[in-house]
């Protein structure tokens, strides 16, 4: 698809005899939030790893910014938050942020300001000097999200970013994501929180190794003749409503 930030075409992924992803096709365009939803074990994280070139597809292509992945040079333009927190537990939150900011090549002059901004977004300002080994699970998720937001990347890929985050902070995070989208940057987010899927511009529904529907939340609800994305999801799974 022309002008796509992410373009996934006919991706197939097997683990041994098992075909986890059969034929994945969808795109993320500039200035939109795409929600990738599906049951646990549907392969959402695998889709993300293929998009980023962290796993190799058995067939099909993944392109980001028009370049075939994997492509290490592009990683500087992508803010990625994995499902499992990759943090330095022996360092403080501040030290983690400084380390990753330098890795991303943030200029020294704006480093402190950039760190202060992302820490405020995820409500960690008061805890930055604490060692990460003493953080709760939710605090670690918030720190991982702050790291992904560093440097205002053109593309954010967030794997279950709001797990373990309280509802008020979740709203704050979504306000920030909307700001990023409105600035013309793009976001791919996986979630199993169905009311969050309603907040995406378009939703890709992953089931049985395929994207079985990809549309705006409103159009999906019309297509399945239901009132919520959760009901779309249940109906797609064959649950009698």
N, C-alpha and C positions, 0 to 999 in steps of 0.2 A: 504494500500500500504506500503510495507516494506520500511524502511529508510525515511519515510515521517516526516517532522516537524509538519505539520498540515494534518490531514486526516478527511475529512467530508464525512460521509457515510449515505445515505438515510435520510437526515434531513428533517423533516416535522414540520412546525410551523403554528399554527392557532391562530387567534385573534378572539374570539367569533365564529361566523359562517364562517368567512372568512379564507380560507387557503392561507397564504401569500407565504409560501415556500412549494412546493409539494414533491420534491425528489432531494435534493441537494447532489451532489457527486463531490468532487474534492480534490486534495492533493497539498501541497506545499513541495517541496523537499529541501534539504540543498543547499545553494548557488544559489537560484533563486529568481527572482521577479515575482510574479503572480499578474496580474491586474484583478480586478473584476469590470466589467463594466455592465451598465444597465441603463434604464431610471430612472428618479426620481420616487421614490415610488416602485421600483422593489423589494426592500427587501435587498439591499446590506448591510445596517447597521445591519439589523436583522441577516444576515449570520454571520457577525463579532461578534455580541453579543452572538450568539449560540456557535461560536467557542471558545470564551473566557469564556463561562459559566455564562455570565451576564443575559441571558435568558435561560429558559429550553425548549428544543425541545419536541414536542408531540411524536415524534418517531425518530429513527436514533441515530447515535453517532457522537460526536466530540472528537477527540483526538489530543493533542499537546505533542510533545516529547514522544509519545507512552503512555501518561497517559490520562485517560478519564476526560473530563472537566465537571463541574467546579473542579478546584484543586488550592487552594490559593497559595500553595508552588511554583507553576510554574510561578506565576505572576511576580516574581522577575527576571525571564529570558526573559520577554516579554516587549517590548517598545510599548505602546498603545497610539494612538492619536485618540480621539473621534471626531465626527463631530461637537459637541458642546464643546467649550473650557471650561475646568474645572479648572479655575485659581483663585487664591486669589487676588481679585481686589484691596484690601486695601494695599497689599504688592507691593514692587518693583519687576521688572523682576528678578533681582539678588536674592532677598529673596525667590521668587517662586522656582527658580532653586536650591537654597540651600536646601529648604524644601523637594523637591521631590528627590534630590540626597540622602539626609539622609534617606528618606523613602525607597529608593532602596538599602540602605546599602552600598553606595559608601564609600571607605576608606577616612578618613579625610586627609591623606597625599596627595591624588590625586584629592581632591574635586575641588580646585580652577582651576586646569589645565583642568579637565573634563568640567567644566562650561564654561571656556574661549573658549574651542574648539567648543562646540555645539552652543554657542552664535555667534561665527564667521561664522559657517556654515549657519545660518539663518539670518545673517547680523543684529544682535541686539546689538552688543557690545557697541555702543554709547548710547543705550537707557536703559541699564540694571538698572540704578539707578532711573529711572522714575517709578512712581506708575502705576500699570497695568490698573487702572480705567481710566487713560489718554491715553492708547494705542488705536490705530485704530483697526478695525476688522482684517486687514491683519497682524498687529504686534502681535495680540493675537494668530493668527494661527501659526505664526512663533515661538512664545514662546512655544506653545503647542507641536510643532514639536521638538524644542530643548529639552524639557522635555522627550519626547519619545526616543530621541537619547542618553540620559544620560546612562552611564554605559555599553555602547556597548552591548546591549542585543542580544542574539542569534536569536531572532525573533522580527521583527517589524510588527505591524499591524496598518496600517494608513488609517483612514477613511476620504477621500477627503482632503488630507493634503495641497494641493496647491491652494485651493479656496481663492481668495482675495490676491494672491501673484503675483507680477509683473513677466513678462516673463523672465527677466534676472535672477532673484532670483530663479525662477522655474528651470531654467537650472542648477543653482548652486546646488539646492537641489537634482536634479536627478544625478548630478555628485557624490554627497555624497552617494546616494542610490546605485549607481553602484559600488562604492568602498566597501560598506558594503557587497554587493552580491559577489564581487570578493574575499572578505576575507572569504567566505564560510558561511556567515550568510544568513538568509532567510527573505523575505519581502512579505507581502500580502497588497496590496494597492487598495482601491476603488477610482475610478475617473469617472467623466463624461466628462473629457477633452480628446477627442478621439486621439489627437496627442500624448498625454501622454501614452495611451494604447499601442501605437506602440513601446514604450520604454521598455515595460515589456518583460520578457522571454517567458511567456505564458499568455494567456488571457482567462478568464472564462466569457462567455456572459450570463448574467442573464436576463431572459425574461419570463413573465407569471408564475413566481414561480419555474422555472426550469433553470438549467445551460444547455442551448441548444447547446453550443459549447465550447470546451476547448482545445486550441492548441496554437502553436506559432503564432505571428502576420502574418508571411509569409504564413504559412499553412492555416490559416483562410482566407486570401485574395485569395489564390488559390482555396480553397474549395467553396467560394462564387463567385469566378471569378470577383473580383473587385480590385481596386488599393489601397484602404485605409481601415483602421479599421472602420472609420466612415461609409463608404459604406457597410461594412460587417454588421454593426449594423442596418443600415436602411433596408437593404435587409432582414435581419432576422426578422425585425418588419413587413415585408410585404410591405414596401414602394416601389413603382415602381421607378427604377432609369433610 
